[in-house]
Amino acid sequence: MPSPASGSIADFAIRWICPLAVVLTCVATLCLSERTDRLVQTTIHAALLLYAAALWLMSSMSPADWQAETRRGRLARELWTWACAALLVHVASAFHFVHHWSQQRALEQTRLESGVAEGLHVNYLFMAAWTADAFWWRWRPLQYARRPGGIDIVLHTGMLFIAFNAVVVFEKGPVRWIGAGLASLLATRWTMLRARRRNAASASSAS
């Protein structure tokens, strides 16, 4: 049986490991890279890795986990929150170092990369939705755990579409293959868990 001390250490690690990872990633990028705009790439990669880890946990969480009553639930919430924070740093650094706070430049860059300048507004929409969702989970976990499932479906469908395009369609080299590998792992996990739940439901109805 875990001691209270070990529990406190685990809770401390859960609370601080994600923000420290994001901060150290930003600081290391700025200190070690000669190009300040490298922070734009580093932070979006950090956001997507944290998002993938959060999704891995979310795919099999219990009601108590969603209410952040368990360490698993609290870890998922921290990963979710700080993935969102890394995304916000990514957007801020992109506007500062690349677009120089020009919305027109940001639209033109989006058009060059994706062919649709207005896609930038879709990114804004899901960034706002993710931020609101992260705040909701942190400040009203019981209410958050009882929210309609359709919210998750819409939110994650949009976010996964954006993430897949960001790291698989428009990226090159190792990032593309790592992104494709993570997407495959998450898809495989979701499929296996879905099949397990169906089998459990069938066995329950048969008995």
N, C-alpha and C positions, 0 to 999 in steps of 0.2 A: 504493500500500500504506500503510495507516494507521501512523503512528509510535507507538512505545510511550507517548509522552507523551499523544497523543490518546486512546489506549486507556485510560490511567489516568484521564483526565478523564471519559471516557464512563462508566467503572465507578463513579467517584465520584458522578457525576450520578444514575446508576441507583440507587445505594445511598441517597442522601440526598434526592432530589427528592420522593418520596412522603411520608416523615415530615415534611419541612418543610412540604409542602402541607397536611397534616392539622393540624399545630400552628398554622400561620399562620391557617388557616380558623377554628380554635377561638378563637384570640386576637382576631382581627378581629371575630368575631361578638360576643364578650363586651365588646369595647371600643366597638364602633359601634352596637350595639343597646341600647335601653333595657330590653328584656325579656330576662332571663337565660335564660328557657325557649326562646328562639330557637335556642340551641345544640342543642336536641333535633332540630329540623328540619334545621339546617345539617349536622350530623354524619351524619345518615342519608342526606342527599342526596350528601354527599362519599363515603360508603361505597358507595353504589349506582353513582356515576360511576366510581370506581376499580374496582369489581367488573365493570362493563361493559367497561372498558378491558382488564382481565385476561382476560375471556372472549374478547374479540376476538383477543388473541394466542394464547390456549390452543387456539382452534378449529383452528389450523393448525401446531401445534408438532411438532417432530421428537423422537425419543428423546433426543438430546443436549440439546435445549431443556428437556425435562422433568427432566433430570439437573442442570440449572442450569450446564451447561458453556459455554453461549453467552450473549451479551449479551441476546438476545431472551428466553431462558429466565429469566435473572436479573431482567430487567425485569418479566416476567409474575409472577414470584415476589414481587417487591417490591410490585407493585400488589395482588396477592392478600393479602399479609400486612397491608398498611396499610389496605386496605378493611375487613378484619376488625378492625383496631385502631380505625378510625373507628366501626364498629358497636358495639364495646364502650364507647367514649366516649358514643355515643348512648344506650345502655341506662343507663349510669351517670348521665348528665345527666337522663334522663327520670325515673329514680327519685328523684334529688335535687331537681330543680326542679318536677316535676309531681306525682309520687306521694308525695313526702316519705317515701320508704323504707317505704311501706306496700304490701305484696303485695295486700291487699284492694282498695285504690284502683286498682292496676294492672290487676287482674282486671276491675273494674267499668268502667274506661276501655276495655279491650279489648272487653268486651261491648257497650258503647255504640257503638263504631266498627265492629265486625264482626258483632255478634249472637251471638258464641260466646266466652264468657270463657275457656274452656279453651284457646283458640287461643294464649294467652300461653305455655302450656307447650310448644307446638309450636315457638314462636319460641325458647324457651330451648334446646330440643333441637338445633335447627339452628345456633344461636349456638355451642353447645358443640362441635358437629361441625365447624364452620368453623374455630374456634380450634385444635382438635386437628389438623385437616388442614394449617393454616398452619404450626404447629410441626413437624409431620412433614416437610413440604417443606423447611423451613429446616435442620433438624438431620440428616435422613437422606435427602438428595435421590436417591441411587442406589436405595435401597429404595423411596422414594416413586414413582420412575419405573416401577417394576415392580409396583405395586399392581394388584389386579384392577380392570378397567374398570367393573364394577358399582358400585364405591364412588363413582366420579365421577357415574354416572347418577343414583343415589339422592340424592347431595348436591346436585347442580345442579338436579335436578327440584324438590326441595323449596325450594331457595333462590330459584329463578326464580319459583316460585308465590308465595312470600312477597313478593319484590321487585315482581312485577307488580301484586299487590293493593295494595302500599304506595304505588306511584307512579302507577298508572293507575286502579284501581278506587276507592280511598278518597281520592285527592288531587283537587284542583281547579285550574283555571287553567293557567298555563304549565307547571307541574311535570308535570301529567297528559300534556300534549302532548309534552313533551320525553321523558318516560318511554316513551310509546307509540312515538315516533320511534326511540329507542334499541332498543326491543324489536324493531321492524320491521327495523332495520339488522342486528341480530344474527341474527335469523331468516333474513334474506336471505343473509347471509354463510354461515351454516351450510348452507343449502340448496344454494348454489352450490358450496361445498367438497365436500359430499356427492356432488353430481352429477359433479364433476371426478374424485373418487376412483373412482367407479363406471366412468366412461369410461376411466380409466387402467387399471383392473383388466380391463375388457373387451378393451382393446387388447393388454394383456399376455397374456391367455389366448388371444386370436386368433393372436398371433404364435408 
